[in-house]
Amino acid sequence: MRTVIVYESMYGNTHQVAYEIGQVAGTRGEVVVVPVSEATLGILEGADLVVVGGPTHAHGLSSTGTRRGAESEADKHEDLELDPDAEGPGLRTWFHQLGPSGSAAAAAFDTRLHGPGVLTGRASKGIDRRLRHHRFRRIIEPESFLVDKENHLMAGEAERARTWASSQFDRLEASG
């Protein structure tokens, strides 16, 4: 099985979740974990499973403006550091460049502040909608992984990401 994980990360939390999912994927076959800035269209070729994740900004997917805002916040706070892969376009731009991609299985995730999704928003819903628009086949409901107010992944979320990833592979194997 070939799994491709594409992520957008501003402060490293989404990157960490993608890494955790990739660790599980690596036990089930070939895995490629790539930031959206390096996710060429050809990278999806031959993928059995595509997992896409991004941070929640302004209740949904990031935009050029919200990405600039995140960079500005990092400049203002000593304890807030941009992810090395934060440069370049975000998922919204990537999806605009993506053509119909066949029927590979897909899953969407996001990172967001701890709190009810109705108040924080969930980028994973927009990611999931765009994946289906590009003819990917959803295998699991979109998932959110939570960060605290200091922009750190909350305790237990890395393990939860590994469990979520395992459930994706279990579903794929069960569907034959």
C-alpha positions as CSV (number, residue, x, y, z in Angstrom):
1,M,0.0,0.0,0.0
2,R,1.3,3.5,-0.9
3,T,0.2,6.3,1.4
4,V,0.8,10.0,0.6
5,I,0.4,12.5,3.5
6,V,0.2,16.2,2.5
7,Y,0.2,18.8,5.3
8,E,0.2,22.5,5.8
9,S,1.7,23.6,9.1
10,M,2.4,27.1,10.5
11,Y,3.6,26.4,14.0
12,G,4.5,22.7,13.8
13,N,1.4,21.0,15.2
14,T,-0.1,19.8,11.9
15,H,3.4,18.7,10.9
16,Q,3.7,16.6,14.1
17,V,0.3,15.0,13.5
18,A,1.3,14.2,9.9
19,Y,4.5,12.6,11.2
20,E,2.5,10.5,13.7
21,I,0.1,9.3,10.9
22,G,3.2,8.6,8.7
23,Q,4.7,6.4,11.4
24,V,1.6,4.2,11.3
25,A,1.5,4.3,7.5
26,G,5.1,3.1,7.4
27,T,4.1,-0.1,9.2
28,R,1.5,-0.8,6.5
29,G,3.6,-0.1,3.4
30,E,5.3,2.7,1.5
31,V,4.7,6.2,2.9
32,V,5.5,9.7,1.7
33,V,5.0,12.6,4.1
34,V,5.3,16.0,2.4
35,P,4.6,19.6,3.1
36,V,2.1,21.2,0.8
37,S,4.9,23.4,-0.6
38,E,6.6,20.2,-2.0
39,A,3.4,18.3,-2.9
40,T,3.7,18.1,-6.7
41,L,0.7,16.8,-8.6
42,G,2.8,13.7,-9.6
43,I,3.3,12.7,-6.0
44,L,-0.2,11.5,-5.8
45,E,0.2,9.0,-8.7
46,G,-0.2,5.4,-7.6
47,A,-1.3,6.4,-4.1
48,D,-3.8,4.0,-2.5
49,L,-4.5,6.5,0.4
50,V,-4.1,10.2,0.5
51,V,-4.3,12.0,3.8
52,V,-4.4,15.8,3.9
53,G,-4.2,18.0,6.9
54,G,-3.9,21.7,7.8
55,P,-4.4,24.2,10.6
56,T,-7.7,25.8,11.2
57,H,-7.5,29.6,10.5
58,A,-10.6,31.8,10.9
59,H,-12.9,28.8,11.2
60,G,-11.6,27.0,8.1
61,L,-8.7,26.6,5.7
62,S,-5.9,29.1,5.8
63,S,-5.7,31.9,3.2
64,T,-2.9,34.1,2.1
65,G,-4.0,36.7,4.7
66,T,-4.3,34.3,7.6
67,R,-1.0,32.7,6.8
68,R,0.6,36.2,6.8
69,G,-1.1,36.8,10.2
70,A,0.3,33.6,11.6
71,E,3.8,34.7,10.5
72,S,3.3,38.1,12.1
73,E,2.2,36.4,15.4
74,A,5.3,34.3,15.4
75,D,7.4,37.5,15.0
76,K,5.7,39.1,18.0
77,H,6.1,36.1,20.4
78,E,9.4,34.7,21.5
79,D,7.9,31.3,22.3
80,L,6.1,30.9,19.0
81,E,8.1,29.6,16.1
82,L,7.2,29.0,12.5
83,D,7.4,25.5,11.2
84,P,10.4,25.2,8.7
85,D,7.8,24.1,6.1
86,A,5.5,27.1,6.6
87,E,6.9,28.9,3.5
88,G,5.0,28.8,0.2
89,P,1.4,28.2,-0.7
90,G,-1.2,26.7,1.5
91,L,-3.7,23.9,0.9
92,R,-6.3,26.2,-0.6
93,T,-3.9,27.1,-3.4
94,W,-2.8,23.5,-3.8
95,F,-6.4,22.3,-4.2
96,H,-6.9,25.0,-7.0
97,Q,-4.0,23.4,-8.9
98,L,-5.2,19.9,-8.4
99,G,-7.2,18.3,-11.2
100,P,-9.4,15.2,-11.0
101,S,-7.4,12.6,-9.2
102,G,-9.2,9.3,-9.7
103,S,-10.7,7.3,-6.9
104,A,-7.9,6.9,-4.3
105,A,-9.1,6.6,-0.7
106,A,-8.7,9.8,1.3
107,A,-8.9,11.2,4.8
108,A,-8.8,14.8,6.1
109,F,-7.6,16.2,9.4
110,D,-6.9,19.5,11.0
111,T,-5.4,21.1,14.1
112,R,-7.5,23.6,15.9
113,L,-7.9,25.2,19.3
114,H,-9.5,23.1,22.0
115,G,-13.3,23.9,22.1
116,P,-16.5,23.1,20.3
117,G,-16.0,22.9,16.6
118,V,-18.9,25.3,16.1
119,L,-16.9,28.0,17.9
120,T,-13.4,27.2,16.6
121,G,-14.2,26.0,13.1
122,R,-12.7,23.0,11.5
123,A,-10.4,23.1,8.4
124,S,-10.8,19.3,8.0
125,K,-14.4,19.8,6.7
126,G,-13.2,22.1,3.9
127,I,-10.3,19.7,3.2
128,D,-12.7,16.8,3.0
129,R,-15.1,18.6,0.7
130,R,-12.2,19.5,-1.6
131,L,-10.9,16.0,-1.7
132,R,-14.3,14.7,-2.7
133,H,-14.6,17.4,-5.3
134,H,-11.4,16.1,-6.8
135,R,-12.9,12.6,-6.9
136,F,-11.1,11.1,-3.9
137,R,-13.1,8.6,-1.9
138,R,-13.6,9.3,1.8
139,I,-12.8,6.4,4.1
140,I,-13.2,8.0,7.5
141,E,-14.8,11.1,8.8
142,P,-12.6,14.2,9.0
143,E,-10.8,14.5,12.4
144,S,-9.5,17.4,14.5
145,F,-6.5,17.3,16.7
146,L,-6.4,19.9,19.5
147,V,-3.9,22.6,20.4
148,D,-3.9,24.7,23.5
149,K,-3.9,28.5,23.7
150,E,-0.1,28.6,23.5
151,N,-0.2,26.7,20.2
152,H,1.1,23.4,21.5
153,L,-0.5,20.0,20.6
154,M,-2.4,18.9,23.7
155,A,-1.4,15.9,25.7
156,G,-2.6,12.6,24.2
157,E,-3.2,14.1,20.7
158,A,-0.2,12.4,19.1
159,E,-1.4,9.0,20.3
160,R,-4.9,9.8,19.1
161,A,-3.4,10.6,15.7
162,R,-1.8,7.2,15.6
163,T,-5.0,5.5,16.6
164,W,-7.0,7.5,13.9
165,A,-4.4,6.4,11.3
166,S,-4.7,2.8,12.3
167,S,-8.4,2.9,11.9
168,Q,-8.0,4.2,8.3
169,F,-5.8,1.2,7.4
170,D,-8.2,-1.2,9.1
171,R,-11.1,0.2,7.0
172,L,-9.1,-0.1,3.8
173,E,-8.1,-3.6,4.6
174,A,-11.7,-4.6,5.5
175,S,-13.0,-3.1,2.2
176,G,-10.5,-5.3,0.3
